[in-house]
Amino acid sequence: MNLKKLEPLEKLSKKELIDLINKECSDNQIIEELEKEIAERTNEIKYKSDQLKNSEESYQELLTNLQGLAYQYRPKGRGWETTFISKGAKELTGYSAEEFSTGKIKVDQDLIDPAINKKVWSEIKKALKEKISFNVKYPIVTKSGAEKWVLDRGKAVYNDKGKLTALEGVMIDITREILQEEKLLLAQQEISSQNKRISEREKAYATLLTNLQGMAYRCLNDKYSTVTFISDGCLQLTGYTSEEIRKSKRFFETKIVRKDYQISNQSVIERALKDQQPYEISFPIICKNGMQKWVSERGIGIYDEYGTLQALEGFIVDITEAKNLEKQLRLAQETIDKAPILIEWIKEDGSFYYVNNETIKVSQFSQEEFDTKKIYEIDPSMNKKQWGKTFKERNEKPLKDVESTYIKKDGSRFPVLINAINIEYDGAVYNCAYINDITNIKLIEEELKLTNYELSASEEELRQQSEELHALNENLEVQKKELENTVYQLKNTRDQLIHTEKMASLGVLVAGIAHELNNPIGYIKTSSEALKMLLDDLNKEIKNLTNQESDVINELTQDLNQMATHINSGAEQAAEIVKGLRTFSRMDKEKIERHNIHDTINNVLLMLHNNYKYKINIIKEFGDIPPIECAPGQINQVLMNLINNAVQAIENEGEILVKTEMIEERVMVTIKDNGPGISEEMQSRIFEPFYTTKEPGEGTGLGLSISLGIIQDHNGSINFTSNNDGTIFTVSLPTKQGAN
């Protein structure tokens, strides 16, 4: 008998197989072989059954640690039936898993608002259509009536023909994340599957774990803590692939856990495993790229039937953002608690939701006493009815800088200044009040009142003294004006004497020099012209004697003529300088005549040419201006002084602009240099007599003072501006004297 023929009968029970064999065979040897084969098959089936059971128990233990609700729905008609719901349903919704499994409670009908359910289901259907995972956030109403926000993440399961066979997912409570903007990624989930083979179970759980934020792991309890399973979330969390982690020995200790946390983490895990309890720890990790993250790890030990630890299974999720928010919240709380003002959060019924440390310190009430008190018990200006009205008013109009009185625990009262506004927090409205203790300010006010009273008592006496001082001041003011007039006259007289004496001496000197230079210059000019005539005659005589042209003689004659021309040009230039000196020497103030101011400017530039010819570029922009009535010698002195100051202001190379123009019947002369400018402290004093910035012996400090006097005598004005880019002087003169 061929035993292989019995293989299709392996699903029969042991008794059925024996009965069948007894009917067909009586040979003892065959019976023994059959019994042996049956025993082996039975042991194999038992081994696989135990293996399946252990695997299911392992995953059930893993899912027990999940925080949230895992589910599986299968299509039924036009709707869905719940084929699996984890025990986390009770904690999340208040309803037991049995209520969901029996269909007594349905998520879309009993937990989700119909309007919201329509939008949620629309997003899920869209994901199903595209055959991708869905990730939906929405609110649910629990059995107690409380509202919670959940994150529903899941994925459709299809058969080999691509037909939708199930919908599996996880529903996680994210209420705290939504309300407090904390995004703690709760990665513990629960799921189970029904009677399937181990491979099918692993595939189903792998699909579920792929959707987790974070990573799930399983480590053997061996010397090297070998990682036998790691979910795909490891790459996003740590930067390491699942293959890198599985190949690494003691991956967590040697790769990612920060060294200063390794001993404490190990201690917590060992204590929990010793008591066969789940463990939960938070610690920083170092990712593959060197970046640090904070994570939360929750796991449990897997034990055999003898209580021997076989493996560790758990989840690790990223809580970096939550840590940062927690740090910011601690900082904000510390700031508020230690603020030097009273801060109170008051409910609509008048009870206190929160008070800071300063409020407790100043009022002398403890935190426990504030928990039982109402605002109108410490603010005597309030009562229960009035507080209700005030609370509603502060929804629309904040309270700003209002004085009131508070009562301390010992019964004493102290003044306060209140600023308050209603704010919404955690689904409720509170009145947030910022209160300043103004006791010291009030004491100061009282002292000021007393001081004012004392001051008012002596006000009459001071008024009488003031009247006497006023009379004295009037007499002093008259005397002051008389002295000022006398000083002004003496100052003007002194300046005029200095000016007159200087100009008289300078005029005599310049006139004498001009007269003495005029004769030799005239002699040189006349001699140069006679020399040219003699050269011409000499050239003619040579031609007559030789009766031929000579290149040497012609070249020599040209050189001599050119030399005579240079001598004549130099004589004319010297004559112009003498002419300028004679113009400068005309200092008679009383002699007013019509004069072209361009001639004066050209004479000044000619006389100063030696001072600027190697370093300064003179730019002349002469406008169309008429002759003006003036004393030419005095105007010459003013322009000489201003242009010379501009030349001296430029240390190295630079340029000076001399511009004339006609503006509103007045001739304007502008002299601009690009020197370093005049400092601000000197600008207010440059027209003072004898004030100078030059070294001793280089200037008297009278130039600008005398220039100002001359221009004012001509009914004109001098203005200037100066900065780091240079200085601009502007002289304004009327075309006719007597005209403004």
VEXGU-13481 format. One record per residue (C-alpha): x, z, y. Coordinates in steps of 0.1 Angstrom, whole numbers, padded with zeros to 4 digits, always signed. Layout:
REM residues N
XZY
...
This chain:
REM residues 740
+0000+0000+0000
+0014-0010+0034
+0013+0019+0058
+0015-0004+0088
-0021-0015+0082
-0032+0020+0092
-0019+0017+0127
-0052+0005+0142
-0068+0037+0126
-0046+0061+0146
-0075+0071+0167
-0093+0086+0137
-0091+0123+0131
-0069+0137+0103
-0099+0144+0081
-0114+0109+0085
-0080+0093+0076
-0077+0114+0045
-0112+0106+0033
-0106+0070+0039
-0073+0070+0020
-0089+0090-0010
-0115+0063-0013
-0089+0034-0015
-0060+0050-0033
-0054+0076-0060
-0016+0073-0062
+0000+0107-0053
+0031+0091-0038
+0010+0070-0014
-0011+0101-0005
+0021+0120+0003
+0034+0091+0025
+0001+0090+0042
+0000+0127+0048
+0036+0126+0062
+0027+0096+0085
-0004+0114+0097
+0016+0146+0104
+0042+0126+0124
+0015+0108+0143
-0003+0140+0149
+0029+0157+0162
+0036+0127+0185
+0001+0128+0199
+0004+0166+0204
+0038+0161+0222
+0024+0135+0245
-0006+0156+0251
+0015+0186+0260
+0037+0164+0282
+0006+0151+0300
-0007+0186+0304
+0026+0199+0318
+0028+0170+0342
-0008+0176+0353
-0001+0213+0357
+0030+0205+0377
+0012+0183+0401
-0017+0207+0403
+0008+0234+0413
+0023+0211+0439
-0011+0202+0454
-0021+0239+0454
+0005+0244+0482
-0010+0217+0503
-0028+0227+0535
-0058+0204+0538
-0082+0184+0516
-0073+0157+0491
-0100+0134+0479
-0109+0104+0457
-0140+0083+0462
-0152+0054+0440
-0176+0027+0449
-0212+0033+0438
-0238+0007+0447
-0236+0003+0485
-0220+0037+0490
-0194+0060+0475
-0193+0089+0451
-0169+0118+0452
-0148+0117+0420
-0123+0143+0432
-0120+0168+0460
-0092+0194+0462
-0097+0232+0466
-0084+0229+0502
-0120+0217+0510
-0131+0253+0512
-0105+0263+0538
-0109+0232+0558
-0147+0228+0559
-0162+0260+0546
-0178+0241+0518
-0166+0244+0482
-0151+0215+0462
-0181+0217+0439
-0205+0211+0468
-0187+0179+0475
-0183+0168+0439
-0220+0173+0431
-0230+0153+0462
-0247+0182+0479
-0224+0179+0509
-0212+0145+0521
-0184+0141+0547
-0200+0112+0566
-0234+0129+0568
-0228+0166+0570
-0194+0169+0587
-0191+0140+0610
-0214+0131+0639
-0231+0098+0631
-0219+0082+0663
-0183+0092+0656
-0187+0083+0619
-0196+0047+0628
-0163+0043+0647
-0143+0061+0620
-0157+0039+0592
-0151+0008+0613
-0113+0017+0614
-0113+0024+0577
-0130-0009+0568
-0105-0027+0590
-0076-0012+0571
-0094-0019+0537
-0098-0055+0548
-0061-0059+0556
-0052-0039+0525
-0031-0013+0544
-0032+0024+0547
-0056+0039+0572
-0048+0068+0596
-0078+0081+0615
-0083+0112+0637
-0118+0126+0643
-0137+0159+0647
-0158+0175+0620
-0183+0204+0621
-0175+0231+0595
-0200+0252+0576
-0197+0280+0602
-0206+0255+0630
-0170+0254+0644
-0155+0221+0654
-0121+0211+0639
-0101+0180+0643
-0087+0163+0612
-0062+0136+0604
-0076+0114+0576
-0049+0094+0560
-0055+0073+0529
-0052+0041+0510
-0074+0019+0488
-0066+0015+0451
-0071-0019+0435
-0071-0031+0399
-0051-0060+0385
-0077-0084+0397
-0075-0072+0432
-0109-0054+0431
-0113-0021+0450
-0116+0007+0425
-0111+0038+0445
-0103+0053+0479
-0077+0081+0479
-0065+0101+0508
-0058+0134+0525
-0077+0151+0553
-0055+0175+0573
-0065+0201+0599
-0049+0190+0633
-0071+0212+0656
-0041+0231+0670
-0022+0198+0676
-0052+0183+0695
-0060+0214+0716
-0025+0226+0723
-0007+0193+0722
+0013+0205+0692
+0020+0179+0665
+0029+0201+0636
+0028+0177+0608
+0011+0195+0580
+0023+0177+0549
+0009+0200+0521
-0019+0182+0504
-0038+0186+0472
-0049+0159+0448
-0056+0155+0412
-0067+0127+0390
-0087+0126+0358
-0078+0117+0323
-0050+0091+0327
-0017+0085+0312
+0015+0100+0327
+0026+0067+0342
-0008+0061+0358
-0007+0097+0372
+0028+0092+0387
+0017+0059+0403
-0014+0075+0418
+0006+0104+0432
+0034+0081+0444
+0007+0062+0464
-0006+0094+0479
+0029+0108+0487
+0038+0076+0505
+0012+0084+0531
+0026+0119+0538
+0044+0126+0571
+0076+0141+0558
+0090+0141+0523
+0080+0157+0490
+0107+0166+0465
+0113+0179+0430
+0146+0196+0420
+0157+0208+0386
+0169+0243+0382
+0204+0233+0371
+0238+0240+0384
+0238+0210+0408
+0201+0212+0418
+0195+0176+0407
+0168+0159+0427
+0145+0141+0402
+0119+0130+0427
+0119+0123+0465
+0091+0106+0485
+0097+0076+0507
+0093+0098+0538
+0129+0110+0533
+0143+0079+0551
+0123+0085+0583
+0129+0122+0582
+0166+0124+0573
+0180+0088+0575
+0190+0089+0538
+0173+0067+0513
+0157+0082+0481
+0184+0066+0461
+0212+0083+0482
+0195+0116+0478
+0190+0114+0440
+0226+0104+0435
+0239+0133+0456
+0247+0167+0440
+0233+0197+0459
+0220+0173+0486
+0202+0198+0507
+0231+0223+0509
+0259+0198+0514
+0242+0171+0535
+0214+0181+0558
+0208+0219+0560
+0228+0233+0590
+0255+0256+0577
+0245+0287+0596
+0210+0286+0579
+0221+0279+0543
+0226+0315+0532
+0194+0328+0548
+0173+0299+0534
+0188+0305+0499
+0179+0342+0502
+0143+0336+0511
+0138+0310+0483
+0154+0333+0457
+0132+0363+0466
+0101+0341+0464
+0111+0326+0431
+0119+0360+0417
+0083+0371+0425
+0070+0337+0414
+0055+0332+0449
+0055+0301+0471
+0082+0300+0498
+0079+0287+0534
+0109+0285+0558
+0118+0267+0591
+0153+0256+0598
+0174+0228+0615
+0187+0198+0596
+0215+0173+0605
+0203+0137+0599
+0225+0109+0587
+0230+0097+0623
+0241+0132+0634
+0209+0140+0652
+0194+0175+0647
+0158+0180+0638
+0137+0212+0631
+0117+0211+0598
+0093+0233+0579
+0097+0235+0542
+0071+0248+0518
+0076+0249+0480
+0070+0266+0448
+0089+0272+0415
+0077+0255+0383
+0080+0278+0352
+0077+0271+0315
+0054+0291+0292
+0081+0318+0289
+0084+0323+0327
+0117+0305+0330
+0122+0286+0362
+0124+0248+0354
+0122+0231+0388
+0113+0235+0425
+0087+0213+0441
+0078+0212+0478
+0074+0194+0511
+0095+0192+0542
+0080+0180+0575
+0094+0174+0610
+0084+0201+0635
+0110+0193+0662
+0083+0184+0688
+0064+0216+0679
+0096+0236+0683
+0102+0221+0717
+0067+0228+0728
+0069+0263+0714
+0101+0268+0735
+0084+0255+0766
+0054+0277+0760
+0077+0308+0756
+0094+0299+0788
+0061+0294+0806
+0048+0327+0792
+0080+0345+0802
+0078+0331+0837
+0041+0342+0841
+0046+0376+0825
+0075+0384+0849
+0060+0367+0880
+0061+0392+0910
+0023+0386+0916
-0008+0396+0898
-0022+0368+0875
-0056+0372+0859
-0078+0350+0837
-0114+0361+0839
-0144+0350+0818
-0178+0341+0832
-0191+0375+0821
-0164+0393+0842
-0142+0403+0813
-0105+0397+0813
-0091+0370+0790
-0055+0375+0801
-0035+0396+0826
+0003+0394+0832
+0027+0423+0832
+0027+0427+0870
-0011+0433+0869
-0006+0460+0843
+0022+0476+0863
+0005+0476+0897
-0030+0486+0885
-0017+0513+0861
-0043+0501+0834
-0030+0493+0799
-0036+0460+0781
-0061+0478+0759
-0080+0491+0789
-0082+0456+0804
-0097+0444+0772
-0127+0465+0778
-0130+0463+0816
-0149+0439+0839
-0136+0425+0872
-0162+0443+0893
-0149+0476+0879
-0115+0471+0897
-0128+0450+0926
-0153+0471+0945
-0164+0441+0966
-0180+0426+0934
-0209+0435+0912
-0222+0418+0880
-0248+0396+0898
-0224+0387+0926
-0196+0378+0901
-0219+0354+0883
-0226+0336+0915
-0189+0337+0926
-0178+0323+0893
-0201+0292+0896
-0191+0286+0932
-0154+0285+0922
-0161+0256+0899
-0166+0235+0930
-0146+0253+0957
-0114+0273+0950
-0108+0306+0967
-0079+0305+0992
-0062+0334+1010
-0091+0359+1009
-0084+0396+1015
-0100+0422+0993
-0094+0457+0978
-0085+0466+0942
-0088+0500+0926
-0059+0516+0906
-0064+0537+0875
-0058+0569+0896
-0087+0559+0919
-0065+0549+0948
-0071+0515+0965
-0047+0489+0977
-0052+0457+0997
-0048+0423+0980
-0048+0386+0990
-0066+0364+0964
-0062+0327+0956
-0084+0316+0927
-0097+0285+0909
-0117+0278+0878
-0099+0259+0850
-0110+0247+0816
-0089+0258+0786
-0094+0256+0749
-0131+0245+0753
-0140+0273+0778
-0139+0279+0815
-0119+0307+0831
-0114+0319+0866
-0076+0319+0872
-0067+0343+0901
-0033+0347+0918
-0033+0380+0936
-0007+0394+0960
-0004+0431+0967
-0002+0432+1005
+0001+0469+1009
+0035+0465+1027
+0022+0438+1049
-0007+0460+1060
+0017+0488+1067
+0037+0465+1089
+0005+0454+1106
-0003+0490+1114
+0032+0495+1128
+0028+0464+1149
-0005+0476+1162
+0011+0509+1172
+0040+0491+1188
+0016+0469+1207
-0003+0499+1220
+0029+0515+1232
+0040+0482+1248
+0006+0478+1265
+0010+0514+1280
+0042+0503+1298
+0029+0469+1307
+0017+0480+1342
+0051+0495+1349
+0068+0463+1338
+0044+0442+1358
+0053+0461+1390
+0090+0458+1382
+0084+0421+1375
+0069+0416+1410
+0098+0433+1426
+0123+0412+1406
+0102+0381+1414
+0107+0388+1451
+0144+0393+1446
+0146+0361+1426
+0130+0341+1453
+0156+0353+1478
+0184+0346+1453
+0170+0312+1447
+0171+0303+1484
+0207+0315+1485
+0215+0296+1453
+0202+0264+1468
+0222+0269+1500
+0254+0276+1479
+0247+0245+1457
+0244+0223+1488
+0276+0237+1502
+0295+0232+1469
+0281+0197+1466
+0292+0187+1500
+0326+0202+1495
+0330+0185+1462
+0320+0151+1477
+0343+0157+1506
+0372+0165+1483
+0366+0135+1461
+0363+0112+1492
+0395+0126+1506
+0414+0121+1473
+0399+0086+1470
+0406+0076+1505
+0442+0089+1505
+0449+0073+1471
+0434+0039+1481
+0450+0039+1515
+0484+0045+1500
+0478+0020+1472
+0464-0006+1496
+0495-0003+1518
+0518-0005+1488
+0500-0035+1473
+0497-0053+1506
+0534-0049+1512
+0544-0061+1478
+0521-0091+1481
+0536-0099+1515
+0572-0096+1503
+0565-0117+1471
+0546-0144+1490
+0578-0158+1508
+0600-0163+1478
+0571-0177+1458
+0564-0202+1486
+0602-0211+1487
+0603-0216+1449
+0571-0238+1449
+0585-0260+1479
+0619-0263+1462
+0604-0274+1429
+0584-0301+1446
+0615-0313+1466
+0635-0313+1433
+0610-0336+1417
+0613-0360+1447
+0651-0360+1446
+0651-0366+1409
+0629-0396+1414
+0652-0410+1441
+0683-0403+1419
+0667-0422+1390
+0660-0452+1413
+0696-0453+1426
+0711-0452+1391
+0689-0481+1381
+0700-0501+1411
+0737-0494+1404
+0735-0502+1367
+0708-0529+1369
+0696-0518+1335
+0676-0492+1317
+0694-0462+1301
+0676-0442+1274
+0699-0413+1280
+0692-0412+1317
+0655-0416+1312
+0654-0388+1287
+0675-0366+1310
+0652-0375+1339
+0621-0365+1319
+0636-0332+1310
+0644-0324+1346
+0609-0334+1357
+0593-0312+1330
+0616-0283+1341
+0605-0288+1377
+0568-0288+1366
+0573-0255+1347
+0589-0240+1378
+0560-0252+1399
+0534-0238+1374
+0551-0204+1373
+0552-0203+1411
+0514-0211+1412
+0507-0184+1386
+0528-0159+1406
+0508-0170+1437
+0475-0162+1419
+0488-0127+1410
+0498-0121+1446
+0464-0133+1456
+0448-0108+1432
+0470-0080+1447
+0459-0089+1482
+0422-0088+1470
+0428-0054+1454
+0443-0041+1486
+0412-0048+1506
+0397-0013+1504
+0378-0012+1537
+0345+0005+1527
+0327-0005+1558
+0334-0042+1554
+0306-0056+1533
+0306-0093+1525
+0291-0118+1500
+0314-0120+1470
+0315-0138+1436
+0320-0110+1410
+0334-0135+1385
+0364-0139+1408
+0370-0101+1407
+0367-0100+1369
+0392-0129+1365
+0417-0112+1390
+0414-0079+1370
+0420-0096+1337
+0450-0115+1352
+0466-0083+1365
+0460-0065+1331
+0471-0094+1310
+0504-0079+1301
+0486-0048+1287
+0465-0066+1262
+0480-0101+1256
+0495-0092+1221
+0466-0072+1206
+0433-0077+1222
+0410-0108+1223
+0390-0110+1255
+0356-0126+1252
+0339-0137+1285
+0302-0144+1286
+0295-0152+1322
+0259-0158+1332
+0244-0177+1361
+0246-0150+1388
+0246-0153+1426
+0272-0138+1449
+0264-0102+1458
+0269-0081+1490
+0297-0056+1484
+0331-0043+1494
+0352-0066+1471
+0382-0042+1470
+0361-0013+1458
+0342-0033+1432
+0377-0046+1421
+0388-0010+1416
+0357-0001+1395
+0361-0031+1372
+0399-0025+1370
+0392+0011+1359
+0365+0002+1333
+0384-0027+1317
+0417-0007+1316
+0399+0022+1299
+0385-0003+1273
+0421-0017+1267
+0435+0018+1263
+0407+0027+1238
+0419+0001+1213
+0451+0014+1196
+0459-0016+1174
+0441-0049+1174
+0405-0055+1187
+0383-0073+1211
+0367-0067+1245
+0334-0084+1256
+0329-0089+1294
+0294-0101+1300
+0274-0108+1332
+0237-0116+1335
+0208-0114+1359
+0180-0089+1350
+0152-0082+1374
+0170-0093+1406
+0201-0072+1397
+0235-0083+1385
+0245-0066+1352
+0281-0063+1341
+0287-0052+1305
+0321-0041+1292
+0321-0035+1254
+0351-0025+1232
+0353-0019+1195
+0375+0012+1197
+0368+0046+1180
+0342+0056+1206
+0339+0088+1227
+0331+0121+1209
+0297+0137+1215
+0312+0168+1231
+0332+0146+1256
+0303+0122+1265
+0286+0148+1288
+0318+0153+1309
+0334+0119+1314
+0321+0115+1350
+0334+0150+1360
+0363+0149+1385
+0397+0158+1371
+0383+0157+1334
+0406+0136+1312
+0415+0133+1275
+0449+0118+1283
+0482+0136+1280
+0495+0154+1312
+0510+0129+1336
+0491+0099+1322
+0459+0103+1342
+0442+0124+1369
+0407+0123+1355
+0393+0108+1388
+0389+0072+1376
+0353+0073+1363
+0343+0099+1389
+0354+0076+1418
+0340+0046+1401
+0306+0063+1398
+0307+0072+1435
+0316+0036+1446
+0287+0021+1425
+0263+0047+1438
+0274+0039+1474
+0265+0003+1466
+0230+0014+1454
+0239+0007+1418
+0243+0026+1386
+0267+0031+1356
+0254+0038+1321
+0272+0040+1288
+0266+0044+1250
+0293+0053+1225
+0296+0058+1187
+0321+0051+1159
+0317+0014+1164
+0329+0014+1201
+0318+0021+1237
+0296+0000+1260
+0297+0005+1298
+0269-0013+1319
+0272-0016+1357
+0240-0025+1376
+0243-0038+1412
+0218-0052+1436
+0224-0087+1451
+0218-0073+1486
+0227-0039+1500
+0196-0020+1511
+0177-0034+1481
+0169-0010+1452
